[in-house]
Amino acid sequence: MEITFYGVRGSCPCPSDANRRYGGNTACVALTVDGQPPILFDLGTGLRVFGETQPLDGSFRGAALVTHTHLDHVQGFPFFAPADRPGAVFDVFGPSCDGRPLSDIVDGFMRPPYFPIRFSDLRGEIRFHDVDDGKLSIGEAEVLVRPVPHTGPTVGYRVRWDGATVAYVSDHQAPLDLVTMPDSVLELARDADLLIHDAQYTVDEFAEKPHWGHCTVDFAVELARAAGVRKLVLFHHDPSHDDDAMDELVGYARTCAGPGGPEIIGAYEGLRLAC
């Protein structure tokens, strides 16, 4: 399995010269196995870039695992050209919210006056699936879905595919004590080959925004260590963290991990990892 990062930011897209190396698009990660349709984590603005790698002749087949419907995780959907072709099929999985199915939530923001067309106007077949907890199969991939603490209904995913396990926890409200670890997140991450995890804040930033739905770099490292993860990818970077700041945070995380801890990688656009 190959994992490619097309969007790594949280909150809002922020491309600029200051973050050219890490990138400014929001969350979108592609999992691929030769000969099988791709599986995506989230549909942030990086989705448009992923779309440039896919066929535009109606032959596209793929699935997306959406953690939640905050704009930074779904904002790329209206710009995903491969789904706007007759014959294309795109399965989108994600949590419902306050009794509203995922399809209604997407229809709520992809419509006038916020956008010129609705998702139902796309020429491909878009199939929405509500998932809040449990297990599902996508082709040959086995997927575990568990709730994750955040601001509003949010889930994380664990994908077992082609002999490898990848866990994805993009947005995670850390406990105020920065110690307690939710059983649901530990279950997703347990002994994973690769964990992609929210690492948006420093400890000082978390103190200023303790209820904004995210966690610290330190907490992400400790959770990965507790779960026995082999590689931790720091993800959902704060828009204010430029390339130099990110270099410092990645170096700090590696110091926190120490000998015997997980390998630490800072997510950047274009990063490809084999698993």
C-alpha positions in Angstrom: 0.0 0.0 0.0 1.2 3.5 -0.8 0.1 6.6 1.1 0.3 10.0 -0.6 -0.4 13.3 1.1 -2.2 15.9 -1.0 -3.3 18.2 1.8 -1.9 18.5 5.3 -3.2 21.7 6.8 -6.0 22.2 9.3 -8.6 25.0 9.7 -8.1 26.8 6.3 -6.0 26.6 3.2 -3.0 28.9 3.4 -0.6 28.4 0.5 2.3 30.9 0.6 6.0 31.3 0.0 6.5 30.8 3.7 5.1 27.2 3.7 6.1 26.1 0.2 7.8 23.0 1.5 5.0 21.6 3.7 2.2 23.0 1.6 -1.0 24.9 2.4 -3.9 22.7 1.2 -6.3 21.1 3.7 -6.7 17.5 4.6 -6.6 14.9 1.9 -4.6 11.6 1.9 -4.8 8.9 -0.7 -4.3 5.2 -0.1 -3.5 3.1 -3.2 -2.8 -0.5 -4.0 -2.0 -1.6 -7.6 -5.0 -2.7 -9.5 -7.6 -1.5 -7.0 -9.6 1.8 -6.7 -8.1 4.4 -4.3 -9.3 5.1 -0.8 -9.1 8.7 0.4 -9.0 10.1 3.9 -10.9 13.4 3.9 -11.9 15.8 1.1 -10.1 19.0 1.9 -8.6 21.3 -0.8 -5.9 18.7 -1.5 -8.6 16.7 -3.3 -8.4 18.9 -6.3 -4.7 18.1 -6.7 -5.4 14.4 -6.3 -8.0 14.7 -9.0 -5.4 15.8 -11.4 -3.8 12.4 -11.1 -7.1 10.5 -12.0 -8.8 9.7 -15.2 -11.4 12.2 -16.6 -13.1 9.7 -19.0 -15.7 8.5 -16.6 -13.7 5.4 -15.6 -12.9 6.8 -12.1 -13.9 4.5 -9.2 -12.9 5.4 -5.6 -14.0 5.8 -2.0 -13.5 8.5 0.6 -13.5 8.2 4.4 -14.5 11.5 5.8 -13.8 12.2 9.5 -16.3 15.0 9.9 -17.9 17.8 7.8 -16.0 20.9 9.0 -15.2 22.9 5.8 -11.4 22.1 5.9 -12.3 18.4 5.5 -14.8 18.7 2.7 -14.0 21.9 0.9 -12.3 20.2 -2.0 -15.3 18.0 -3.0 -16.9 20.6 -5.4 -13.7 20.8 -7.3 -13.1 17.0 -7.8 -13.3 16.8 -11.6 -13.1 13.0 -11.9 -16.5 12.7 -10.2 -18.1 15.1 -12.7 -18.0 12.6 -15.6 -20.7 10.2 -16.8 -19.9 6.7 -15.6 -17.8 7.7 -12.6 -18.6 6.2 -9.2 -17.5 7.8 -5.9 -18.5 6.3 -2.6 -18.3 8.8 0.3 -18.4 7.6 3.9 -18.7 9.8 7.0 -20.7 10.5 10.1 -24.2 11.9 10.3 -24.8 15.0 12.4 -27.8 15.8 14.6 -29.9 13.3 12.8 -29.0 14.6 9.4 -27.5 12.2 6.9 -24.1 12.9 5.3 -25.8 13.6 2.0 -27.9 16.4 3.5 -24.9 18.0 5.1 -23.0 18.1 1.9 -26.1 19.4 0.1 -26.2 22.2 2.7 -22.9 23.8 1.7 -22.7 22.7 -2.0 -25.6 24.7 -3.3 -26.5 28.3 -4.1 -25.8 30.9 -2.7 -22.6 29.3 -1.4 -21.7 27.4 -4.7 -23.1 27.6 -8.2 -24.2 23.9 -8.4 -25.3 21.1 -6.2 -23.6 17.7 -5.8 -26.6 16.2 -7.5 -25.7 18.2 -10.6 -22.4 16.3 -10.9 -22.5 13.8 -13.8 -20.9 10.9 -12.0 -22.7 8.7 -9.4 -22.0 10.0 -5.9 -23.1 7.5 -3.2 -23.1 8.7 0.4 -22.9 6.3 3.4 -23.4 7.2 7.0 -20.9 5.6 9.3 -20.5 6.5 13.0 -19.0 3.4 14.5 -18.3 -0.2 13.5 -16.7 -2.1 10.7 -17.0 -2.0 6.9 -15.3 -3.4 3.8 -14.3 -1.4 0.8 -13.1 -3.8 -1.9 -10.4 -5.8 -0.3 -9.8 -3.2 2.5 -11.1 -3.8 6.0 -12.0 -0.6 7.8 -12.7 0.1 11.5 -14.6 3.2 12.4 -14.6 4.7 15.9 -15.8 8.0 17.4 -13.1 10.5 18.2 -13.4 13.5 20.6 -13.7 16.7 18.6 -16.2 19.6 18.3 -19.2 17.9 16.8 -19.6 14.3 15.4 -16.2 13.0 14.3 -14.7 9.6 13.6 -11.3 8.1 13.0 -10.4 5.2 10.7 -8.2 2.2 10.7 -7.6 0.6 7.3 -6.1 -2.9 6.9 -5.3 -3.4 3.2 -2.7 -5.4 1.3 -1.1 -6.6 4.6 -0.6 -3.2 6.2 -2.5 -1.1 8.7 -2.9 2.6 8.6 -4.8 4.6 11.2 -6.1 8.1 10.6 -7.1 10.5 13.4 -7.1 13.9 11.8 -8.9 16.0 14.4 -8.7 15.0 18.1 -9.7 17.1 21.1 -7.0 16.4 23.6 -8.1 16.2 27.3 -7.3 19.2 29.3 -4.8 17.2 31.4 -3.0 16.2 28.1 -2.6 12.7 29.6 -5.9 10.8 29.4 -6.1 8.8 26.1 -9.6 7.7 24.8 -10.1 4.0 24.4 -11.6 4.5 20.9 -8.4 6.3 19.6 -6.1 3.7 21.2 -8.1 1.0 19.5 -7.7 2.7 16.1 -4.0 3.2 16.6 -3.0 -0.1 18.3 0.1 -1.6 16.7 -0.5 0.3 13.5 2.2 0.4 10.9 1.4 4.1 10.4 -0.6 6.6 12.4 -1.6 9.9 10.8 -2.6 12.1 13.8 -3.6 15.6 14.6 -0.6 17.6 15.9 -1.8 21.1 15.4 -0.7 22.9 18.6 2.3 23.5 20.8 1.6 23.3 24.5 1.4 27.1 24.7 -1.1 27.3 21.8 -3.2 24.6 23.4 -3.4 26.6 26.6 -4.9 29.5 24.5 -7.4 27.2 22.6 -8.1 24.2 24.9 -11.6 23.6 23.5 -10.9 24.2 19.8 -10.9 20.4 19.1 -7.2 19.7 18.6 -4.1 18.4 20.4 -0.5 19.1 20.9 2.6 17.6 19.2 3.6 16.1 22.6 0.2 14.4 23.1 0.3 12.9 19.6 3.8 11.4 20.3 2.7 10.0 23.6 -0.4 8.4 22.2 1.6 6.8 19.4 4.0 5.4 21.9 1.3 4.1 24.1 -0.4 2.4 21.1 2.8 0.8 19.9 2.7 2.6 16.6 5.8 2.1 14.3 5.5 5.4 12.4 3.7 8.6 13.4 2.9 11.2 10.8 2.3 14.7 12.3 -0.8 16.1 10.5 -3.4 18.9 10.4 -0.7 21.6 10.7 -1.8 25.0 12.0 -2.0 27.7 9.3 0.3 29.9 11.3 3.1 27.4 11.3 5.4 28.2 8.3 8.1 25.9 7.1 10.7 26.9 9.6 8.2 26.5 12.5 7.3 23.1 11.1 10.9 22.0 11.0 11.3 22.9 14.7 8.1 21.1 15.6 9.2 17.9 13.8 12.6 18.1 15.5 11.0 18.6 18.8 8.6 15.6 18.3 11.6 13.4 17.5 13.2 14.4 20.7 10.0 13.6 22.6 9.8 10.2 20.9 13.4 9.3 22.0 15.1 5.9 21.5 12.6 3.1 21.1 9.7 5.5 20.3 7.9 5.7 17.0 9.6 7.1 13.9 8.4 10.7 13.5 7.5 12.2 10.1 6.1 15.6 9.4 3.4 15.4 6.7 4.0 17.6 3.6 2.3 17.8 0.3 3.7 15.2 -2.1 5.0 12.9 0.7 4.7 9.3 -0.3 5.1 6.4 2.1 5.1 2.7 1.4 3.5 0.5 4.0 
